[in-house]
Structures are given as C-alpha cells and as structure tokens.
Amino acid sequence: MDAYRSAWLDDELDLFRDAVRRFVQMEIVPHDARWREQHHVDRELWTKAGEVGLLCTDIPAEYGGVGGDVRHEAIVAEEMGRHGITSLGHAVHSIVAHYVLNYGAEAQKRDWLSRMATGELVGAIAMTEPSAGSDLQSIRTRAVRDGDEYVINGSKTFISNGLHAGLVGVVVKTDPTQGSRGISILMIETKDLKGYRVGRVLDKIGQNGWDTAELFFDDCRVPVSCLLGPAEGQGFVQMMRDLPYERALLAIGGLGAMEFALKLTADYTRERKVFGKPLLELQNTRFKLAEVKTNVHVARVFVDDCIVKLRAGKLDTVTASMAKYWVTDMQNKVMDECLQLFGGYGYTREYPISQLYVDSRVQRIYGGANEIMKEIIARSI
C-alpha cells in the first residue's frame, strides 16, 4: 500500500522479521489475554524466546548473543507493537544486557550475557523508589561495603520484569555524601539470595501482562564482584550514557503500536456502516485518518533516522529525548483519535483499540517522564 521502506532494512532483516512475526503470532498472541489476567507471562516464554533468537539480538556472538545490531532489536520492538503486545519485557531485558556489555568486566559479560540470551536469566533494572522517580539522586537504597561483600538495604518499586528477574541491576548509594558521584550499580543474581524479596506485582491500568513489581532488600549480602564498572560512584554516568538506547527503543515500540492502531481503525471504518454507507466515506473520518497517517509517517521517518544514528554510535541524548517525548506524545494522541472513530465499541475490551489506548499512557512516564525530556532538550537551545 505504501511505497516507503526504511532505508536500514535489507533482505536478511526481512527474513528475521518474518521469524519474529511468526513467534509473536504463535507463542504470544494466543496467550496474551490470559497473561493480562494473571499480570505476568508464563516463565517458559523467556526460554522459548531465547531458543529462537529473540533475546539479546544485538549482543555479540562471542558473549552468547545473536550477533546482530540495533536494527534487529528495532524489528523485535516493532513487531511487538504491531501486534499490540506489551507482555514480554524484552526491551528492558536488552537494556540490562547493554549495561553489562558496556560496563561489565570480561568475566561478568561471559557469564551473564550468555544466560540472558537463552532466557535463563531475565533482566531488570531497579532504579525507581517510592520517594524517587526521575530524580535518581534522591534514591535511599544503600550498599555498604563489608569486607568482600556489599550489604544492601532499601526498596524499589515499578520494576519491570521484577517478578521473573534473575539478574537485577540495582541502583544504590555507595557514598551518600557525594550526590550523583556516590551512585553505583550492583548487578545481582536473585536466585536463593537471602534478604531479597519480591513484593506485590502491581495492578496497573494498562500493560497488565507485563509484571511490574516491588523489590525489597533487607541486609542483602552480595559479593563485591557484583559492582558494575571498575570502581564505585560510576552508576549515574553509566545510566546517562545508556539513555539514548533505552529511549530509542521506547520510541520504536510506540511507533509500532501507532502503525497497528492505524491499520485496525482503517479496517474498522471500511466495514462499519453509518447512515447507510461505510464510516470511511464520511469526510470527518477521512480527514482524521489522513492526520493520523501523516503523523505516523513523520514518526516513522524520525525513528528511522534515530535507528541509523544509534547503529553508527551517533545518537545523542538530546535527539533521543526528542524521539522519546514526541513519539510517545503522538502515540497517545493517535490512540485517542483512533478510539474515537470506533465509537462506543472503542471503550469495550472486545476491540483491541481499547487495550492500545490504556497500554500507551505509561509511555509518557517511564524511561524518563516527557517533562524531563523537554528539560533536557531545552538545555541544548
């Protein structure tokens, strides 16, 4: 239907997309409603995804990854979005893998990344606390060194993949007197870890199939070898450097969801009869969908440019912040416009547009609230 094709695609990536699409349609879509009801996916989905090469797609093969690049991650994010899937937290898993790849010691990379690629370890990043969200310098979770161990005390909330997480990057204060320079990241394996506890899986208004949990650390002892990076106090810098990757993935997933909403709405308005003719033949419908299609296409071109820059290592923080803020804002606007064209049916769970609508709302919050994105952009002016 559309002549546009992303310049970063090639034949190999087309084949990879076909494989991803088949997996999503066969292994995720049929079970998604049940997972939304239970507020988490079945644990074996992670190992199934690992078996077919959907995890850690841009991690080098020497560390057990697929050996692709960010384009492969983009395709996974797009296909999830294009099927309305938010239950598998693959993007967070990939973000954690990149922390290990970029800042981990050689032994850490060879151990953790290979097990993340197979799905044996599910990754989570524990930043947010009950009293500290976007302001990471206000975190209270402490890690005090005691010989060859760190003793962790504190709590985290809104932790995606928290229920199944086997490897958690815990953002802690190793020196509370140093502000951002006193923040470190400890990569901890959770299995049989004394003092570690998963609390509630939170009941959200959307993205219900994706487990979002509370984590508690009570005199939790981990070896000093869990420290990410060669020295304490580098956590804040590590997080800032990896934000372009994280925010690009959020924009890519949001774009996929917009493309899905446009298709669903176009199909519905062709079939729905109003005043004796298809809803699509009414001028208001046509104009609204023309606006939606234009905005989705603009988002596609912008995101494609970010993918090319990210692959070349040239996606800067400001541009990534623009993509995250603008695409997710537009995602919410598109969902609202599309739902309106479904009328009362759009407000029922019977139609997927309702789920897309509620699933999209958090995109403006996590990964750095869009107000923070605007502040970052404003500082560059």
C-alpha positions, 0 to 999 in steps of 0.5 A, spaced: 500 500 500 505 504 501 511 505 497 516 507 503 521 502 506 526 504 511 532 505 508 536 500 514 532 494 512 535 489 507 533 482 505 536 478 511 532 483 516 526 481 512 527 474 513 528 475 521 522 479 521 518 474 518 521 469 524 519 474 529 512 475 526 511 468 526 513 467 534 509 473 536 503 470 532 504 463 535 507 463 542 504 470 544 498 472 541 494 466 543 496 467 550 496 474 551 489 475 554 490 470 559 497 473 561 493 480 562 489 476 567 494 473 571 499 480 570 505 476 568 507 471 562 508 464 563 516 463 565 517 458 559 516 464 554 523 467 556 526 460 554 522 459 548 524 466 546 531 465 547 531 458 543 529 462 537 533 468 537 529 473 540 533 475 546 539 479 546 539 480 538 544 485 538 549 482 543 555 479 540 556 472 538 562 471 542 558 473 549 552 468 547 548 473 543 545 473 536 550 477 533 546 482 530 545 490 531 540 495 533 536 494 527 534 487 529 532 489 536 528 495 532 524 489 528 523 485 535 520 492 538 516 493 532 513 487 531 511 487 538 507 493 537 504 491 531 501 486 534 499 490 540 503 486 545 506 489 551 507 482 555 514 480 554 519 485 557 524 484 552 526 491 551 528 492 558 531 485 558 536 488 552 537 494 556 540 490 562 544 486 557 547 493 554 549 495 561 553 489 562 556 489 555 558 496 556 560 496 563 561 489 565 568 486 566 570 480 561 568 475 566 561 478 568 559 479 560 561 471 559 557 469 564 551 473 564 550 475 557 550 468 555 544 466 560 540 472 558 540 470 551 537 463 552 532 466 557 535 463 563 536 469 566 531 475 565 533 482 566 531 488 570 533 494 572 531 497 579 532 504 579 525 507 581 523 508 589 517 510 592 520 517 594 524 517 587 522 517 580 526 521 575 530 524 580 535 518 581 539 522 586 534 522 591 534 514 591 535 511 599 537 504 597 544 503 600 550 498 599 555 498 604 561 495 603 563 489 608 569 486 607 568 482 600 561 483 600 556 489 599 550 489 604 544 492 601 538 495 604 532 499 601 526 498 596 524 499 589 518 499 586 515 499 578 520 494 576 519 491 570 520 484 569 521 484 577 517 478 578 521 473 573 528 477 574 534 473 575 539 478 574 537 485 577 541 491 576 540 495 582 541 502 583 544 504 590 548 509 594 555 507 595 557 514 598 551 518 600 555 524 601 557 525 594 550 526 590 550 523 583 558 521 584 556 516 590 551 512 585 553 505 583 550 499 580 550 492 583 548 487 578 545 481 582 543 474 581 536 473 585 536 466 585 536 463 593 539 470 595 537 471 602 534 478 604 531 479 597 524 479 596 519 480 591 513 484 593 506 485 590 506 485 582 502 491 581 495 492 578 496 497 573 491 500 568 494 498 562 500 493 560 497 488 565 501 482 562 507 485 563 509 484 571 511 490 574 513 489 581 516 491 588 523 489 590 525 489 597 532 488 600 533 487 607 541 486 609 542 483 602 549 480 602 552 480 595 559 479 593 563 485 591 564 482 584 557 484 583 559 492 582 558 494 575 564 498 572 571 498 575 570 502 581 564 505 585 560 512 584 560 510 576 552 508 576 549 515 574 554 516 568 553 509 566 545 510 566 546 517 562 550 514 557 545 508 556 539 513 555 539 514 548 538 506 547 533 505 552 529 511 549 530 509 542 527 503 543 521 506 547 520 510 541 520 504 536 515 500 540 510 506 540 511 507 533 509 500 532 503 500 536 501 507 532 502 503 525 497 497 528 492 502 531 492 505 524 491 499 520 485 496 525 481 503 525 482 503 517 479 496 517 474 498 522 471 504 518 471 500 511 466 495 514 462 499 519 456 502 516 453 509 518 447 512 515 447 507 510 454 507 507 461 505 510 464 510 516 470 511 511 466 515 506 464 520 511 469 526 510 470 527 518 473 520 518 477 521 512 480 527 514 482 524 521 485 518 518 489 522 513 492 526 520 493 520 523 497 517 517 501 523 516 503 523 523 505 516 523 509 517 517 513 523 520 514 518 526 516 513 522 521 517 518 524 520 525 525 513 528 528 511 522 533 516 522 534 515 530 535 507 528 541 509 523 544 514 528 544 509 534 547 503 529 553 508 527 554 510 535 551 517 533 545 518 537 545 523 542 541 524 548 538 530 546 535 527 539 533 521 543 529 525 548 526 528 542 524 521 539 522 519 546 517 525 548 514 526 541 513 519 539 510 517 545 506 524 545 503 522 538 502 515 540 497 517 545 494 522 541 493 517 535 490 512 540 485 517 542 483 519 535 483 512 533 478 510 539 474 515 537 472 513 530 470 506 533 465 509 537 462 506 543 465 499 541 472 503 542 471 503 550 469 495 550 475 490 551 472 486 545 476 491 540 483 491 541 483 499 540 481 499 547 487 495 550 492 500 545 489 506 548 490 504 556 497 500 554 500 507 551 499 512 557 505 509 561 509 511 555 509 518 557 512 516 564 517 511 564 524 511 561 524 518 563 517 522 564 516 527 557 517 533 562 524 531 563 525 530 556 523 537 554 528 539 560 533 536 557 532 538 550 531 545 552 538 545 555 541 544 548 537 551 545 
